[in-house]
Amino acid sequence: MRIVIAAGGTGGHLYPAVALAREFLRQDQATEVLFVGTAKGIEGKVLPHEGFDLQMIAAKPVMGRSWWQAVRALLALPSAIRQSVAILRARRADLVVGVGGYSSPPVILAAWLLRIRRVLLEPNAYPGLANKATGPLADLVFLAYGAAAGSFPSGKVRVTGMPIRREFLEKAEDSRQKAEGSKQQAASHPPSAFRLLVFGGSQGAHAINQAMVEALPHLLGMKDRLAIVHQTGEADYASVRAAYAAAELAAEVMPFLYDMPKVLRAADLVVSRAGAITLAELAACGKPAILVPLPTAIYQHQEKNALVMEQAGAAVLLRQSELTGPSLANQIAALLSDAGRLRAMGERSAALGRADSSETIVAMCRRLVKEDYGTNQPLGATGS
């Protein structure tokens, strides 16, 4: 089977797609997968590392832009659709998967024109504009949260949870051993150190970076018991790294984490944003967290996600308006000094996870495509 996946822009769109692609290949190594994205997203950096092919289209974002930028994006849509049609025909695609974001609608529209089977994956409790707009064109819509069902035709909806990479599902009991010697962990860290992971999504979060730097003087009393991995994003990397060095606090600071499964499995506590993929990965690994939702997220979906975790007892919600160095340091110290609470939060986090999402989605996609073989073969596609 030949699959084209339209995903990119941010890790929240890209990594569920990577998880799905890997599950297709796990079930059938003869599967061919191509990603379609844009030059402005992180896909150009991540997908070569993940071993997947990528082709670019000239799609542009609409949401969160000025009216003139939105008009330019709409004017670029016909060109992006033509590019997508050419890619799908050349690839002889059997299935197109859209994961939201601005690269998804042109590819879904092209698949509809060519009568190629198409499905959507919606990772958030409140769907984004791209998926809501193309929902009527999809054969199936896979949802991470049942709360999103009202935005799509009811007969197409399947609540499956969030696809995550299988590496996140490995047994937690051997994660410490696997983490030893990792490039992400300092060789000098004592085995009994608390492992704190700080990250702000695929592009970093300046507010979290700044608060963590301001928190360092308040954490010096724990410096012999604290091992930190901090993903900063490119913009703040140099300044954050210098701050840790000045504080003489053991840390691995990097602009981007490629092996997030290994680092997350090893963590005792996580400080992060509250994007859908982040929460799915936290739950899969059973990790307690301090969540700082992005206040400018469209529809406030990150705060809604974080509230679910907090109400389940799996996380502490720290709004950005309340985020300071001392407040963050106090939360970190309080949690790491209470082993019972930390363990209970981890257990409640794990109870929210769903391990079979990718397998369920792939099985449904394979049945959907199989319906076409020998009957209504999609234009531009052939059986595999």
DOSEMAR-27467 format. One record per residue: x, y, z of N, C-alpha, C in turn; chain; residue number from 0. Coordinates in steps of 0.001 Angstrom, whole numbers, padded with zeros to 6 digits. Example, Ala and Ser with C-alpha at 12.3 -4.5 7.8 and 13.67 -1.06 7.14 Angstrom:
2
    n.px    n.py    n.pz   ca.px   ca.py   ca.pz    c.px    c.py    c.pz chaine num
  013190 -005690  007800  012300 -004500  007800  013200 -003300  007800      A   0
  012850 -002250  007080  013670 -001060  007140  012900  000030  007870      A   1
! end
This chain:
384
    n.px    n.py    n.pz   ca.px   ca.py   ca.pz    c.px    c.py    c.pz chaine num
  000842 -001193  000000  000000  000000  000000  000878  001244  000000      A   0
  000434  002254 -000764  001170  003504 -000871  000391  004600 -000148      A   1
  001044  005217  000819  000378  006174  001702  001075  007523  001604      A   2
  000285  008577  001525  000793  009940  001572  000208  010600  002815      A   3
  001085  011182  003639  000666  011805  004892  000971  013291  004822      A   4
 -000062  014107  004984  000094  015561  005006  000164  016005  006457      A   5
  001348  016360  006904  001541  016739  008307  002807  017560  008429      A   6
  002812  018463  009390  004020  019239  009619  003709  020534  010323      A   7
  004638  021446  010240  004498  022715  010929  005066  022625  012323      A   8
  004393  021886  013193  004827  021708  014575  004901  020226  014913      A   9
  005568  019930  016034  005651  018548  016474  004311  017952  016810      A  10
  003362  018797  017259  002034  018299  017595  001304  017702  016416      A  11
  001599  018194  015218  001023  017599  014011  001914  016498  013447      A  12
  003224  016682  013543  004135  015781  012854  004313  014450  013569      A  13
  004506  014459  014877  004862  013220  015558  003737  012182  015615      A  14
  002455  012574  015731  001416  011538  015580  001458  010888  014203      A  15
  001780  011690  013180  001882  011153  011828  003050  010186  011701      A  16
  004168  010509  012329  005323  009599  012329  004960  008289  013009      A  17
  004250  008377  014130  003828  007167  014836  002947  006298  013948      A  18
  002040  006944  013227  001148  006205  012342  001926  005561  011196      A  19
  002862  006303  010625  003679  005766  009537  004461  004542  009990      A  20
  005030  004607  011176  005804  003471  011684  004915  002255  011927      A  21
  003676  002488  012341  002774  001355  012558  002362  000717  011242      A  22
  002139  001519  010204  001869  000949  008877  003031  000054  008446      A  23
  004258  000530  008644  005434 -000241  008242  005635 -001467  009123      A  24
  005300 -001357  010392  005433 -002508  011298  004501 -003637  010874      A  25
  003299 -003262  010452  002331 -004279  010043  002619 -004826  008653      A  26
  003239 -004023  007807  003562 -004467  006446  004780 -003694  005954      A  27
  005926 -004344  005912  007168 -003666  005534  007181 -003232  004081      A  28
  006257 -003745  003275  006186 -003337  001877  005456 -002004  001692      A  29
  004882 -001475  002755  004186 -000188  002678  005159  000916  002265      A  30
  004698  001810  001407  005478  002972  001001  004832  004218  001590      A  31
  005638  005032  002278  005124  006221  002952  005861  007459  002437      A  32
  005087  008477  002085  005627  009769  001704  004944  010846  002538      A  33
  005732  011756  003088  005177  012898  003794  005141  014103  002860      A  34
  004105  014925  003021  003997  016191  002299  003931  017298  003333      A  35
  004783  018301  003179  004822  019412  004118  005235  020689  003425      A  36
  005732  021634  004210  006178  022913  003670  007596  023210  004149      A  37
  008187  024206  003545  009569  024548  003891  009686  025255  005234      A  38
  008569  025744  005778  008628  026531  007006  008446  025699  008277      A  39
  007966  024466  008159  007730  023648  009337  008969  022899  009777      A  40
  008837  022136  010872  009973  021372  011385  010180  020069  010627      A  41
  009266  019737  009704  009362  018452  009014  010654  018298  008226      A  42
  011175  019406  007684  012426  019331  006933  013600  018908  007780      A  43
  013527  019165  009083  014593  018778  009998  014348  017391  010599      A  44
  013093  017098  010918  012780  015872  011661  012695  014646  010761      A  45
  012030  014763  009612  011747  013573  008811  012997  012897  008239      A  46
  014030  013630  007803  015256  012932  007400  015859  012123  008551      A  47
  015788  012672  009750  016284  011950  010930  015456  010700  011186      A  48
  014151  010774  010914  013257  009636  011136  013285  008634  009984      A  49
  013911  009010  008880  014059  008085  007766  012906  008085  006778      A  50
  012130  009180  006704  010996  009243  005780  011244  010275  004688      A  51
  010705  009991  003499  010794  010925  002380  009802  012068  002587      A  52
  010174  013238  002079  009343  014422  002214  009341  015197  000908      A  53
  008150  015627  000480  008022  016556 -000639  007299  017806 -000152      A  54
  007667  018948 -000717  007152  020234 -000270  006066  020751 -001206      A  55
  005106  021458 -000619  004124  022204 -001395  004121  023643 -000887      A  56
  003476  024523 -001642  003533  025961 -001333  002345  026412 -000498      A  57
  001922  025609  000466  000815  025994  001345  001286  027036  002350      A  58
  000336  027887  002785  000652  028943  003751 -000398  028937  004862      A  59
 -000013  029365  006077 -000954  029374  007196 -001967  030503  007090      A  60
 -003169  030238  007630 -004238  031236  007657 -004496  031724  009077      A  61
 -004667  030783  010009 -005006  031152  011380 -003845  031881  012063      A  62
 -004204  032882  012862 -003199  033628  013610 -002397  034598  012778      A  63
 -002845  034862  011552 -002132  035779  010675 -002959  037038  010440      A  64
 -002347  038071  009894 -003069  039284  009538 -004014  038993  008370      A  65
 -004963  039923  008141 -005923  039678  007062 -005218  039555  005716      A  66
 -004143  040360  005517 -003440  040308  004244 -002696  038979  004087      A  67
 -002083  038505  005157 -001407  037208  005096 -002408  036085  004861      A  68
 -003600  036195  005457 -004638  035184  005242 -005099  035174  003786      A  69
 -005232  036374  003204 -005620  036464  001785 -004549  035830  000905      A  70
 -003284  036117  001197 -002187  035522  000423 -002203  033997  000537      A  71
 -002522  033504  001720 -002576  032052  001915 -003688  031436  001063      A  72
 -004831  032094  001026 -005943  031573  000222 -005614  031633 -001271      A  73
 -004915  032691 -001686 -004536  032801 -003102 -003510  031735 -003492      A  74
 -002730  031253 -002520 -001733  030213 -002802 -002344  028826 -002843      A  75
 -003605  028693 -002379 -004216  027364 -002282 -004317  026630 -003629      A  76
 -004779  027271 -004714 -004857  026529 -005989 -003517  025947 -006427      A  77
 -002450  026718 -006247 -001132  026200 -006616 -000755  024999 -005754      A  78
 -001042  025070 -004454 -000735  023953 -003561 -001551  022723 -003915      A  79
 -002796  022919 -004359 -003629  021782 -004766 -003062  021144 -006021      A  80
 -002646  021973 -006999 -002042  021417 -008221 -000787  020618 -007894      A  81
  000039  021153 -007016  001244  020422 -006612  000878  019098 -005953      A  82
 -000154  019119 -005132 -000576  017907 -004432 -001122  016866 -005398      A  83
 -001903  017308 -006375 -002408  016381 -007401 -001242  015700 -008121      A  84
 -000234  016479 -008480  000924  015903 -009178  001650  014895 -008296      A  85
  001803  015200 -007027  002481  014281 -006110  001694  012987 -005966      A  86
  000377  013089 -005778 -000444  011886 -005579 -000468  011011 -006827      A  87
 -000520  011631 -008002 -000497  010845 -009241  000850  010160 -009422      A  88
  001932  010909 -009190  003261  010314 -009352  003487  009194 -008356      A  89
  002924  009338 -007173  003109  008337 -006113  002145  007180 -006269      A  90
  001081  007363 -007086  000018  006358 -007237 -000544  005977 -005860      A  91
 -000917  006991 -005114 -001314  006805 -003719 -002600  006001 -003591      A  92
 -002637  005154 -002574 -003841  004406 -002213 -004611  005081 -001081      A  93
 -003899  005844 -000252 -004513  006453  000924 -003800  007761  001236      A  94
 -004580  008774  001614 -004032  010045  002073 -004493  010284  003502      A  95
 -003553  010662  004355 -003832  010951  005761 -003537  012424  006013      A  96
 -004528  013151  006533 -004330  014544  006909 -004336  014680  008416      A  97
 -003356  015418  008953 -003228  015535  010408 -003388  016996  010832      A  98
 -004122  017774  010049 -004330  019167  010406 -003130  020023  010052      A  99
 -003206  021315  010367 -002151  022232  009964 -002361  022652  008521      A 100
 -001636  023675  008106 -001927  024278  006808 -001454  023461  005609      A 101
 -000630  022435  005822 -000234  021597  004687 -001282  020531  004368      A 102
 -002232  020325  005263 -003181  019230  005097 -004304  019502  004087      A 103
 -004999  020648  004123 -006141  020832  003208 -005839  020670  001721      A 104
 -004724  021211  001190 -004495  021019 -000252 -004354  019550 -000647      A 105
 -003734  018754  000211 -003525  017340 -000109 -004841  016569 -000005      A 106
 -005638  016873  001011 -006940  016225  001144 -007849  016594 -000034      A 107
 -007841  017866 -000419 -008638  018287 -001571 -008186  017577 -002848      A 108
 -006888  017452 -003028 -006368  016754 -004204 -006793  015286 -004192      A 109
 -006735  014650 -003044 -007157  013250 -002943 -008639  013098 -003259      A 110
 -009446  014071 -002812 -010885  014033 -003111 -011119  014152 -004620      A 111
 -010386  015042 -005266 -010518  015211 -006712 -010136  013939 -007459      A 112
 -009123  013226 -006955 -008632  012008 -007607 -009351  010743 -007140      A 113
 -010305  010903 -006225 -011055  009778 -005653 -010132  008771 -004955      A 114
 -009124  009284 -004305 -008244  008463 -003468 -008782  008503 -002047      A 115
 -008787  007354 -001386 -009281  007286 -000011 -008522  008267  000875      A 116
 -009235  008918  001812 -008630  009953  002645 -009214  009896  004057      A 117
 -008345  010056  005018 -008744  010061  006418 -008088  011239  007121      A 118
 -008699  011660  008222 -008157  012745  009031 -007839  012228  010425      A 119
 -006839  012832  011027 -006515  012580  012429 -006589  013916  013163      A 120
 -007454  013995  014183 -007600  015226  014965 -007069  014992  016381      A 121
 -005947  015621  016741 -005314  015332  018023 -005865  016109  019215      A 122
 -006648  017165  018977 -007076  018029  020067 -008552  017864  020411      A 123
 -008889  018269  021643 -010284  018212  022082 -011135  019220  021319      A 124
 -010529  020314  020880 -011224  021293  020047 -010532  021315  018694      A 125
 -011186  020856  017639 -010522  020699  016341 -010055  022016  015745      A 126
 -008982  021930  014973 -008471  023075  014260 -009249  023330  012979      A 127
 -009040  024512  012396 -009779  024919  011204 -009532  023983  010028      A 128
 -008286  023535  009839 -007959  022702  008673 -008785  021418  008667      A 129
 -008863  020737  009797 -009613  019489  009845 -011117  019722  009791      A 130
 -011599  020789  010434 -013034  021071  010361 -013455  021373  008922      A 131
 -012594  022090  008196 -012933  022458  006819 -012948  021255  005890      A 132
 -012043  020314  006111 -011944  019159  005204 -012670  017916  005730      A 133
 -013243  018004  006925 -013963  016857  007482 -015019  016270  006563      A 134
 -015847  017104  005897 -016864  016541  005002 -016296  015758  003823      A 135
 -015027  015994  003474 -014408  015287  002345 -013756  013973  002753      A 136
 -013625  013743  004042 -012904  012556  004521 -013799  011330  004528      A 137
 -013186  010171  004357 -013911  008906  004510 -014072  008550  005985      A 138
 -013018  008811  006778 -013051  008558  008210 -012314  009690  008922      A 139
 -012732  009972  010158 -012072  010977  010990 -011735  010328  012324      A 140
 -010450  010229  012633 -009988  009610  013873 -009732  010696  014919      A 141
 -010328  010539  016089 -010246  011551  017136 -009465  011052  018340      A 142
 -008638  011936  018889 -007967  011625  020145 -008919  011786  021321      A 143
 -009871  012722  021207 -010825  013013  022276 -012246  012979  021728      A 144
 -013124  012310  022444 -014518  012256  022027 -015187  013614  022000      A 145
 -014655  014569  022763 -015246  015907  022805 -015222  016604  021448      A 146
 -014367  016150  020537 -014257  016783  019216 -015290  016254  018228      A 147
 -016073  015257  018612 -016942  014563  017661 -017980  015470  017028      A 148
 -018465  016467  017760 -019519  017325  017236 -019112  018173  016053      A 149
 -017819  018255  015765 -017336  019079  014654 -017273  018328  013329      A 150
 -017632  017036  013335 -017499  016220  012132 -018767  015399  011892      A 151
 -018988  014958  010653 -020132  014094  010373 -020082  012835  011235      A 152
 -021162  012558  011944 -021140  011514  012973 -020795  010134  012419      A 153
 -021220  009836  011199 -020961  008519  010641 -019513  008258  010300      A 154
 -018710  009327  010245 -017297  009184  009886 -016377  009127  011099      A 155
 -016883  009453  012269 -016049  009634  013453 -015697  008306  014105      A 156
 -014422  008183  014486 -013952  007052  015287 -013044  007614  016392      A 157
 -013382  007377  017640 -012568  007858  018754 -011521  006796  019067      A 158
 -010279  007086  018760 -009210  006087  018833 -008094  006442  019800      A 159
 -008081  007683  020307 -006916  008133  021062 -005840  008642  020123      A 160
 -004716  009016  020716 -003624  009653  019974 -002533  008659  019584      A 161
 -002191  008561  018298 -001051  007713  017923  000246  008284  018494      A 162
  001021  007444  019130  002346  007855  019595  003347  006797  019182      A 163
  004600  007200  019111  005649  006272  018684  005775  005118  019675      A 164
  006020  003931  019159  006065  002733  019999  007161  002812  021061      A 165
  008190  003616  020793  009262  003749  021774  008755  004272  023116      A 166
  007653  005040  023094  007093  005551  024339  006390  004457  025143      A 167
  006096  003346  024504  005311  002304  025146  006167  001218  025778      A 168
  007492  001333  025677  008358  000340  026296  008210  000368  027801      A 169
  008492 -000763  028433  008286 -000910  029873  009091  000121  030653      A 170
  008425  000756  031590  009080  001804  032372  010172  001255  033272      A 171
  010038 -000021  033711  010993 -000514  034703  012421 -000606  034188      A 172
  012605 -000696  032855  013977 -000761  032364  014428  000558  031747      A 173
  013634  001621  031920  013998  002888  031298  015249  003490  031914      A 174
  015451  003285  033227  016640  003842  033856  017907  003220  033268      A 175
  017889  001893  033095  019061  001228  032538  019321  001687  031101      A 176
  018237  001837  030324  018413  002259  028939  018906  003693  028844      A 177
  018563  004483  029834  018974  005885  029811  020446  006072  030178      A 178
  021024  005109  030920  022425  005254  031308  023303  005275  030058      A 179
  024214  006187  030015  025097  006293  028861  024508  007084  027719      A 180
  023227  007495  027848  022605  008282  026794  023317  009614  026632      A 181
  023380  010095  025400  023985  011399  025173  023193  012507  025845      A 182
  021908  012232  026148  021105  013255  026784  021321  013331  028282      A 183
  022047  012381  028879  022259  012369  030317  023742  012594  030606      A 184
  024032  013487  031525  025429  013759  031860  026037  012557  032555      A 185
  027262  012232  032173  027909  011048  032733  028147  011171  034232      A 186
  028219  012403  034743  028511  012607  036156  027284  012513  037055      A 187
  026084  012352  036479  024889  012314  037305  024898  011067  038187      A 188
  024700  011206  039500  024604  010029  040354  023345  009233  040047      A 189
  023372  007895  040201  022210  007068  039871  020959  007462  040636      A 190
  021108  008047  041846  019953  008380  042672  019393  009761  042385      A 191
  019952  010486  041429  019502  011847  041149  018077  011856  040618      A 192
  017341  012885  041001  016045  013113  040383  016271  013642  038984      A 193
  015559  013071  038019  015714  013489  036632  014546  014386  036246      A 194
  014856  015631  035973  013851  016625  035605  013991  016932  034121      A 195
  012905  016791  033383  012877  017115  031958  012082  018404  031766      A 196
  012683  019382  031095  012040  020663  030831  012007  020873  029323      A 197
  010825  021095  028769  010769  021386  027334  009481  022142  027018      A 198
  009515  022853  025920  008377  023680  025536  007842  023355  024174      A 199
  007812  022080  023817  007374  021713  022484  008530  021723  021508      A 200
  008237  021434  020258  009288  021241  019257  010094  022508  019002      A 201
  009513  023688  019243  010225  024932  018968  010685  025644  020244      A 202
  010493  024993  021388  010861  025624  022643  009796  026600  023109      A 203
  009894  027041  024365  008945  028002  024926  009741  029030  025722      A 204
  009766  030263  025249  010585  031288  025896  010169  031504  027346      A 205
  008874  031503  027620  008402  031752  028989  008891  030673  029950      A 206
  008853  029416  029519  009343  028332  030366  010854  028422  030518      A 207
  011547  028704  029420  013011  028856  029496  013401  029949  030486      A 208
  012739  031088  030383  013063  032213  031247  012763  031889  032716      A 209
  011606  031269  032968  011248  030922  034345  012219  029911  034927      A 210
  012666  028974  034104  013603  027968  034599  014949  028604  034936      A 211
  015391  029529  034113  016640  030251  034417  016488  031010  035733      A 212
  015358  031659  035941  015120  032412  037179  014932  031484  038377      A 213
  014563  030226  038104  014373  029259  039186  015690  028675  039688      A 214
  016744  028741  038884  017997  028062  039236  018557  028460  040598      A 215
  018594  029753  040962  019121  030085  042294  018325  029458  043436      A 216
  017044  029192  043193  016186  028615  044219  016292  027096  044279      A 217
  016993  026504  043323  017152  025049  043272  018557  024600  043664      A 218
  019403  025541  044024  020796  025193  044311  020919  024256  045505      A 219
  019952  024317  046426  019988  023394  047562  019788  021952  047154      A 220
  019274  021724  045933  019045  020367  045433  020082  019967  044387      A 221
  021103  020795  044160  021981  020594  043014  022671  019245  043014      A 222
  022921  018650  044196  023578  017347  044250  022601  016197  044001      A 223
  021303  016508  043969  020296  015462  043789  019457  015673  042534      A 224
  019822  016644  041706  018987  017016  040575  019766  016940  039271      A 225
  019263  016182  038327  019845  016076  036984  018799  016560  035995      A 226
  019140  017555  035217  018160  018230  034364  018496  018017  032892      A 227
  017470  017713  032110  017544  017761  030642  016601  018868  030203      A 228
  017099  019830  029453  016307  021002  029087  016400  021234  027582      A 229
  015255  021080  026910  015168  021428  025491  014692  022873  025391      A 230
  015482  023717  024742  015226  025155  024752  014600  025697  023483      A 231
  014732  024989  022343  014505  025621  021052  015763  026361  020646      A 232
  015829  026773  019397  017045  027406  018878  017303  028793  019486      A 233
  016250  029597  019649  016432  031003  020001  017079  031201  021364      A 234
  016709  030378  022351  017182  030583  023724  018333  029657  024116      A 235
  018783  028840  023186  019750  027795  023545  020999  028350  024218      A 236
  021639  029321  023603  022925  029816  024122  022767  030456  025498      A 237
  021745  031287  025674  021579  031989  026947  021200  031032  028073      A 238
  020347  030044  027790  019957  029086  028828  021144  028208  029209      A 239
  021896  027781  028228  023069  026957  028526  024057  027726  029400      A 240
  024251  029005  029104  025160  029827  029905  024650  029988  031328      A 241
  023342  030082  031502  022770  030248  032836  023007  029012  033698      A 242
  022848  027826  033124  023123  026608  033874  024603  026532  034258      A 243
  025464  026895  033326  026894  026849  033615  027251  027817  034739      A 244
  026662  029003  034714  026945  029987  035758  026452  029525  037118      A 245
  025318  028798  037135  024763  028295  038388  025463  027023  038864      A 246
  026325  026443  038007  027036  025198  038319  026055  024091  038701      A 247
  024962  024009  037913  023940  022996  038149  023961  022020  036983      A 248
  024077  020735  037294  024232  019712  036252  023025  019685  035320      A 249
  023279  019832  034023  022186  019840  033056  022706  019510  031673      A 250
  021848  018858  030904  022076  018684  029474  021124  019642  028774      A 251
  021667  020662  028135  020858  021679  027470  021032  021513  025969      A 252
  019926  021485  025233  019997  021287  023791  018834  021993  023118      A 253
  019007  022411  021864  017915  023103  021180  016770  022182  020788      A 254
  017067  020909  020538  016023  019982  020097  016359  018578  020564      A 255
  015334  017843  020980  015513  016460  021428  014974  015513  020361      A 256
  015862  014779  019727  015408  013802  018744  014927  012520  019414      A 257
  015573  012117  020506  015203  010865  021160  014365  011151  022401      A 258
  013230  011803  022198  012338  012128  023304  011851  010890  024053      A 259
  011548  009766  023394  011089  008599  024160  012069  008178  025240      A 260
  013354  008109  024917  014341  007671  025902  014434  008650  027067      A 261
  014466  009935  026758  014612  010943  027803  013352  011020  028664      A 262
  012188  010939  028045  010943  011017  028808  010761  009809  029706      A 263
  011080  008640  029202  010943  007432  030041  011831  007521  031278      A 264
  012966  008178  031173  013910  008255  032280  013551  009337  033296      A 265
  012655  010252  032935  012368  011406  033785  011538  011013  035008      A 266
  011798  011717  036124  010959  011584  037317  009856  012638  037329      A 267
  010102  013772  036689  009144  014870  036652  009382  015660  035373      A 268
  008303  016182  034803  008379  016910  033538  007755  018287  033706      A 269
  008430  019302  033163  007865  020649  033044  007681  020913  031557      A 270
  006448  021211  031133  006214  021330  029696  004964  022134  029402      A 271
  004768  022416  028110  003502  022911  027603  002469  021773  027681      A 272
  001263  022040  027169  000186  021055  027297 -000448  020739  025952      A 273
  000390  020606  024924 -000118  020182  023632 -000614  018749  023670      A 274
 -001467  018392  022727 -002105  017078  022742 -001095  015943  022675      A 275
 -000096  016060  021799  000868  014972  021671  001723  014850  022923      A 276
  002064  015987  023543  002836  015948  024784  002080  015191  025860      A 277
  000797  015471  026016  000016  014807  027059 -000156  013320  026769      A 278
 -000301  012975  025503 -000406  011555  025161  000882  010815  025492      A 279
  002016  011448  025238  003302  010827  025532  003546  010744  027041      A 280
  003153  011783  027780  003266  011728  029242  002446  010573  029802      A 281
  001228  010416  029305  000370  009341  029801  000916  007970  029426      A 282
  001446  007851  028219  001994  006559  027790  003151  006127  028675      A 283
  003936  007094  029132  005091  006797  029987  004753  006882  031468      A 284
  003528  007298  031805  003133  007402  033201  003949  008423  033972      A 285
  004082  009628  033422  004934  010648  034039  004109  011778  034661      A 286
  004450  012179  035894  003844  013366  036495  004425  014620  035862      A 287
  003655  015704  035894  004105  016891  035169  003628  018176  035829      A 288
  004384  019228  035568  003960  020604  035807  003675  021180  034429      A 289
  002422  021499  034167  002015  021924  032836  001782  023427  032788      A 290
  002392  024058  031787  002252  025501  031569  001621  025683  030193      A 291
  000287  025760  030110 -000359  025854  028791  000042  027121  028046      A 292
  000122  027000  026750  000404  028154  025901 -000810  029078  025927      A 293
 -000704  030292  026465 -001891  031141  026620 -002451  031665  025316      A 294
 -001620  031684  024262 -002071  032204  022973 -002570  031107  022037      A 295
 -002660  029872  022518 -003136  028779  021669 -004563  029047  021218      A 296
 -004824  028820  019945 -006160  029049  019397 -007157  028154  020128      A 297
 -008303  028746  020502 -009382  028057  021222 -008985  027635  022640      A 298
 -007810  028084  023124 -007343  027731  024472 -007313  026216  024689      A 299
 -006990  025483  023624 -007047  024024  023749 -005991  023479  024706      A 300
 -004853  024157  024853 -003837  023629  025763 -004297  023704  027217      A 301
 -004963  024789  027594 -005448  024866  028972 -006516  023809  029228      A 302
 -007370  023562  028248 -008379  022512  028399 -007715  021143  028546      A 303
 -006670  020895  027781 -005924  019643  027908 -005317  019510  029301      A 304
 -004691  020593  029778 -004026  020559  031081 -005020  020335  032217      A 305
 -006209  020923  032099 -007234  020739  033135 -007638  019282  033261      A 306
 -007686  018579  032140 -008009  017147  032188 -006965  016399  033015      A 307
 -005693  016697  032774 -004615  016048  033518 -004646  016427  034995      A 308
 -004871  017703  035290 -004892  018144  036683 -006054  017512  037440      A 309
 -007236  017492  036818 -008408  016936  037481 -008263  015441  037732      A 310
 -007453  014784  036902 -007192  013351  037112 -006127  013114  038170      A 311
 -005491  014169  038652 -004433  014030  039647 -003093  013656  039056      A 312
 -002927  013873  037736 -001702  013468  037053 -000729  014617  036846      A 313
 -001180  015842  037087 -000334  017005  036790 -000723  018184  037662      A 314
  000185  019140  037724 -000067  020433  038351 -000174  021461  037231      A 315
 -001251  022239  037232 -001436  023291  036233 -000857  024590  036767      A 316
  000093  025153  036040  000699  026427  036403  000525  027364  035218      A 317
 -000452  028253  035322 -000730  029159  034206  000438  030117  033987      A 318
  000622  030514  032748  001766  031368  032427  001694  032706  033157      A 319
  000473  033179  033442  000320  034428  034189  000839  034304  035613      A 320
  000979  033068  036112  001461  032808  037465  002882  032244  037470      A 321
  003450  032128  036275  004755  031486  036129  005886  032470  036431      A 322
  006642  032197  037479  007839  032948  037821  008925  031957  038210      A 323
  010141  032440  038339  011208  031558  038801  010905  030943  040151      A 324
  010542  031752  041167  010234  031172  042478  009039  030221  042462      A 325
  007970  030555  041719  006802  029672  041704  007133  028330  041063      A 326
  007921  028350  040000  008309  027104  039353  009236  026292  040252      A 327
  010204  026955  040872  011123  026255  041771  010371  025633  042943      A 328
  009393  026352  043489  008614  025815  044612  007846  024557  044215      A 329
  007252  024573  043035  006510  023395  042572  007444  022213  042352      A 330
  008592  022461  041725  009559  021376  041483  010035  020789  042806      A 331
  010423  021646  043744  010938  021172  045028  009874  020419  045809      A 332
  008638  020927  045798  007563  020277  046544  007283  018880  046012      A 333
  007262  018738  044700  006958  017432  044120  008109  016448  044302      A 334
  009325  016899  044081  010462  015987  044184  010773  015607  045629      A 335
  010231  016351  046581  010436  015992  047986  009309  015118  048534      A 336
  008327  014804  047709  007184  013995  048142  007063  012782  047220      A 337
  007806  011741  047561  007872  010564  046686  006504  009919  046509      A 338
  005690  009897  047570  004375  009286  047481  003468  010012  046506      A 339
  003469  011338  046579  002635  012114  045654  003112  011966  044227      A 340
  004432  011975  044044  004993  011843  042710  004615  010493  042098      A 341
  004693  009444  042921  004340  008109  042427  002854  008028  042080      A 342
  001997  008616  042929  000562  008586  042664  000214  009359  041388      A 343
  000883  010498  041173  000643  011267  039958  001045  010470  038724      A 344
  002158  009748  038816  002593  008923  037700  001591  007827  037386      A 345
  001034  007209  038416  000047  006153  038214 -001224  006700  037566      A 346
 -001635  007891  037995 -002840  008488  037423 -002610  008956  035993      A 347
 -001390  009383  035717 -001042  009731  034344 -001124  008504  033446      A 348
 -000547  007396  033912 -000561  006158  033119 -001981  005673  032859      A 349
 -002884  005919  033822 -004268  005463  033656 -004983  006198  032525      A 350
 -004468  007362  032129 -005082  008126  031044 -004592  007689  029672      A 351
 -003540  006882  029624 -002925  006512  028352 -003693  005438  027607      A 352
 -003503  005397  026302 -004085  004364  025457 -003007  003855  024513      A 353
 -002701  002579  024627 -001553  002026  023910 -001882  001513  022507      A 354
 -003160  001347  022189 -003515  000676  020931 -003995  001632  019848      A 355
 -003790  002940  020018 -004343  003900  019057 -003814  003679  017646      A 356
 -002501  003583  017507 -001919  003433  016170 -002388  002140  015503      A 357
 -002387  001051  016244 -002821 -000229  015677 -004266 -000160  015216      A 358
 -005124  000481  016021 -006543  000582  015679 -006750  001404  014419      A 359
 -006064  002541  014330 -006213  003409  013158 -005707  002722  011898      A 360
 -004545  002084  011980 -003987  001414  010805 -004908  000294  010338      A 361
 -005458 -000471  011261 -006372 -001564  010883 -007591 -001014  010147      A 362
 -008153  000097  010620 -009307  000691  009956 -008946  001232  008577      A 363
 -007760  001835  008469 -007311  002354  007170 -007116  001230  006160      A 364
 -006541  000142  006607 -006311 -000982  005691 -007635 -001565  005207      A 365
 -008621 -001654  006086 -009942 -002138  005659 -010586 -001158  004683      A 366
 -010422  000133  004939 -010990  001151  004059 -010412  001049  002661      A 367
 -009099  000919  002549 -008457  000839  001238 -008796 -000477  000550      A 368
 -008888 -001541  001319 -009178 -002863  000746 -010526 -002888  000049      A 369
 -011458 -002045  000505 -012778 -001997 -000118 -012693 -001593 -001583      A 370
 -011647 -000858 -001958 -011536 -000353 -003330 -010988 -001388 -004305      A 371
 -010180 -002318 -003827 -009492 -003219 -004733 -010477 -004155 -005418      A 372
 -010403 -004163 -006737 -011300 -005002 -007524 -012637 -004357 -007779      A 373
 -012881 -003158 -007219 -014176 -002489 -007432 -013918 -001093 -007982      A 374
 -013928 -000115 -007123 -013739  001264 -007556 -012315  001737 -007266      A 375
 -011406  001401 -008126 -010023  001786 -007928 -009875  003307 -008036      A 376
 -009222  003969 -007061 -009071  005424 -007117 -008327  005878 -008359      A 377
 -008714  007034 -008882 -007985  007598 -010007 -006544  007867 -009611      A 378
 -005613  007437 -010403 -004209  007693 -010117 -003598  006710 -009176      A 379
 -004333  005686 -008750 -003790  004703 -007801 -003894  003310 -008382      A 380
 -003091  002415 -007857 -003155  001014 -008252 -003071  000159 -007027      A 381
 -003566 -001058 -007120 -003500 -001964 -005984 -002091 -002361 -005651      A 382
 -001875 -002726 -004374 -000551 -003140 -003944 -000636 -004523 -003377      A 383
! end
